[in-house]
Amino acid sequence: MPSPARQPPNAALSRLRAVALAGAVIGGTGSAVLMIRAGQRTPRFLLVMFIVWLLAPFAVLLWANAVSPRWTSATRIVLYGVTVVASLASLAIYGELVDIRPPGAANAFPWVIVPPATMLLALTIPLAASIARRRGVERAD
């Protein structure tokens, strides 16, 4: 068995993908739990809509991870890294470890702004992969 420092590229990529998938599931679940905790006095319908709003970027990241085996290694590495960072950042922001709220902004500010920002980031990667494929960029595997 190769040492961890000299793993075959596919084994290292597979491990990174597994970490990214776990991160997306944990990030989505944790975000929903934190939303439920923060929205205890929120009307149920609005709470459900917020949870769908929060989970949408994680659904896109999971979809991108599902279709990523057709992409170049470099694109997949970026996707897996973004998935992990987005999951950790969401949990840190929703858990109030990181305050992104401008002075005077409503308490709901992070819950409203983080999902579209994450979605934009998540959609940029498949778009870039699609453009690269159309331009004939060869797979580096």
Secondary structure, DSSP 8 states (H G I E B T S, - for coil): ---GGG--HHHHHHHHHHHHHHHHHHHHHHHHHHHHHHTTTS-HHHHHHHHHHHHHHHHHHHHHHHHGGGS-HHHHHHHHHHHHHHHHHHHHHHTTSS----TT--TTHHHHHHHHHHHHHHHHHHHHHHHHHHTT-----
